[in-house]
Amino acid sequence: MSAQPRIWDIPGGIHPPENKIQSTARGLEHPSLPARLILPLLQHIGSRAKPVVNAGDRVLKGQLLAVTDGKFSCSLHAPTSGIISAIENAPYPHASGLHEPAIILDSDGEDRWTELQPTAGWRSLEPVALLDLIDSAGISGLGGAGFPAAAKLLSRPDHRIDTLVINAAECEPYITADDMCMRHYATQIITGIQILSHILNPERVLVGIEDNKPEAIAAMRAAAEGEPVSIIEIPTKYPSGGEKQLIQILTGREVPSGGLPADIGVLCQNVGTALAVHDAVVLGRPLIHRVVTLTGAALERPTNVMALIGTPIHELLAFAGLQPERLHRLVMGGPMMGFTVDSAAPVIKTSNCLLAGTIDELPPPPPPLPCIRCGLCAEACPAELLPQQLHWFALGKDYPQLERYNLFDCIECGACAYVCPSHIPLVHQYRAAKSEIRSIELQHSRADHSRRRFEERQARLEREAEQRERDRQARAERAARAKAAREAKAASEKDTPAPVAVAPDLARIQAKNSTLTPEQKQLKVAASTARMALQRARKQLAANPDNLDLQAQIPPLEQAYADAQRAFEQATSQEGS
Amino acid sequence: MAITPVSSPHAMGSNRTRTIMLQVLAATVPGLLLLTWFFGWGTLINLLLACGFAVLVEAGILRLRKRPVRFFLNDGSALVTGWLLALALPPYAPWWLVLVAAGFAMIFGKHLYGGLGQNPFNPAMLGYAVVLVSFPMEMTSWPVWRGAEQLQPALTPTLGLLEGIQRVFAPGSLPADGWATATALDVIKNNNSLTLAELRSAEPALGSFASRGWEWVALAWLAGGLFLIRRKVISWHAPAGMLGALGLMSLLFWGGSGSGSNGSPLFHLLGGATMLGAFFIITDPVTCATSARGRLIFGAGVGVLVYVIRVWGNYPDAVAFAVLLMNLCAPTIDYYTPPRTYGHAKAKRGLGKVD
């Protein structure tokens, strides 16, 4: 494809220093096999994979370790051969720093593959069969969010996908993983794209690459020669690689608020995902490694590596010559959207970059000044929000206004905070407000749920009471009819002797109850009140066995109940005698 | 101050509030130099007094409010308020007038609302308006410009430094006549009988486009403003709105060059405080509307009000009042001019809630 198709501009955006050349000089390196791999069961958006191996099992490279659990999940495979030493909570790369369940694999150093099943003639396969291969290879998006690839390809089965967008923009400073991937694996990537294209059958395939990667563009153009894949050069501007932004740049369409790209006939996959799809289908290899950029001024030799999933971060940093005394902040991802991590955590399927920054590179933010509403943030915002107003409402916790000002359309790219002359941690405030609103909504929905349950229970109780009342009336009518019939019969059989009374005991008890004198009734009430008081005290005592007051209350109550009961019984027996 | 969280973005732009403020000051330098050339040391004395007062008052109030003094003084905002006030006040204004204006601006205009970023009114214009309504005599005594004595021998510009200081601190010791004169806006406003051509030969205050001397100062403000727009310190919207609206109003109600003339569009654009207001006053982000469209509307409102007050109102110039009136409208303008967000069919206008 020679003619460059039309592209659109996105509003806002910034041009931070790119800092990409540091890590591209050494090509793509292969660090030595790590002794121990940490394989978290959650390396994607969705639910954790379920282990199918046990501690002590010997596994081969590429062997299935954990299977998907539900629709949004990814299976997990052994990145090398060895022994499962444990399945336990282990360090995990997340902003929270919390540990996550992981399979710990001790390498045996042989790196021996399990038997693979390559598919040579993938073009003859049905899309469903290809989706199956992608699913069973455990591929989640390699761009950053980590959406399970197979689930994403199926996200809106009722929507026709007319455009497949391949995200190779890589707009964040420092990161060069996609760049290196394209320079070294362009042919495989194009095949991967064709497999995706075979599944979706779109009208066009657009690969968006920022124009600061001329080598990658040239390699991709050469590989795509004669294929129906357009390699499109887009202007370098952060955040052009945001999914919504890239779709806008390449198609001029906007993903509706709260919707998915599939709603406008677009599906977006990362370029690294396309390579993983190639490996899964053509080579039969599951996703067990990925390109990771190792960069930052605290590293002596910044570079890109093909790292096994699960490699501890500190081993990769050591490979790149970490100078620990210079390390100020360790970030996974880029300087705009990445998060700080512990170097004991492993790289996972979504880890595209490790940035070991010095204090000059990632300085601690100065104390924020008051907002002067300069509006630079609004000029930088790619979603055309008013960050200065959101800041105002976030400070005042005015949640309805935050929603009205479309807080939830914020993609957290950080452009606003980057340009803010007052160093206000805007993104942080928006994240906090979002989570607060979400938790309020959750509370509301729970309260709604409880209220509905209560109302339904009340309605049911009422219905049951009405039913009982109807039943009682029906019984009374039946009894009245039976009585009338009996009397009529008795009248007609006057001469015959009276029949034996039915249920004499019941009749007598009823008679007795109904004939209590007011005095007896009073005694009966006194007795039952005393019994209730006793029972209540016993219950309280059971709940607080050490309470001396309660213990002391019991004997007098027992005595009172016994007296009252005796008085009542005496009264009734006198009557009876 | 809260502990600053370590979360993304980790990278930081190089922009600082202080840098913005200093660039604003730098952009006023050409106008300041021309003012000094035409009117002598008066504006510089104003500047020293107003900035000194503003910074002192700010420091005092920060101390009263138990805020870190050095930290907040460093942002340069008090300096800018004093500076702009000094440019707006007549050169050689008595020292106490400058003190009242600067004090009012900082105390009532800024800190009683909560300090930087919280004030609804432009502090400098609030201070200016207070002294304008309180001390009309001093506020309308505009000094004679350099070269006026060649047109009218009765006029003597105050050009010496000592003379200037005397004028500011002990005005009684100098002759009261001949050093100040009516501005061109006054002349046009009070004219009922002469055509503009006759007026120009009779009144030395009228220059070739607008007001003698002032027209060049106005062009210098314009140059400084364009510099700020180029440096992205201010956006073009508010100035374009104000100048556009003022130009349109003066075109519609021009009235030709006869005695009923209200002055040509050029006269209004280059006369009085129009250019200073358009690029340095209404662009104060704190008190302006916040979205691009909102700023355009805000500026247009100021432009219309400036014209209305100049031509039909009681004051010869009107930038301060127009700005304060539009400051009142800024929050409402904001509610009705949000941009359309990505993925939404249209912008959500209006208040959105009834409290």
Interface residues (C-beta under 8 A of the other chain):
Chain A: P11 I14 P16 A95 P173 K244 Q248 E254 V255 P256 S257 G258 G259 R329 V331 G333 P335 M336 M337 G338 F339 T340 L355 G357 L362 P363 P364 P365 P366 P367 P368 L369 P370 C371 I372 R373 C374 G375 L376 A378 E379 P382 A383 E384 L385 L386 Q388 Q389 P400 Q401 R404 Y405 N406 D409 E412 G414 A417 Y418 V419 C420 P421 S422 H423 P425 V427 H428 R431
Chain B: M1 A2 T4 P5 V6 S7 S8 P9 H10 A11 M12 G13 N15 R16 T17 T19 I20 F71 F72 D75 S77 G115 L116 G117 Q118 K232 S235 P285 V286 C288 T290 S291 A292 R295 D334 P338 P339 R340 T341 Y342 G343 H344 K348 G352 K353
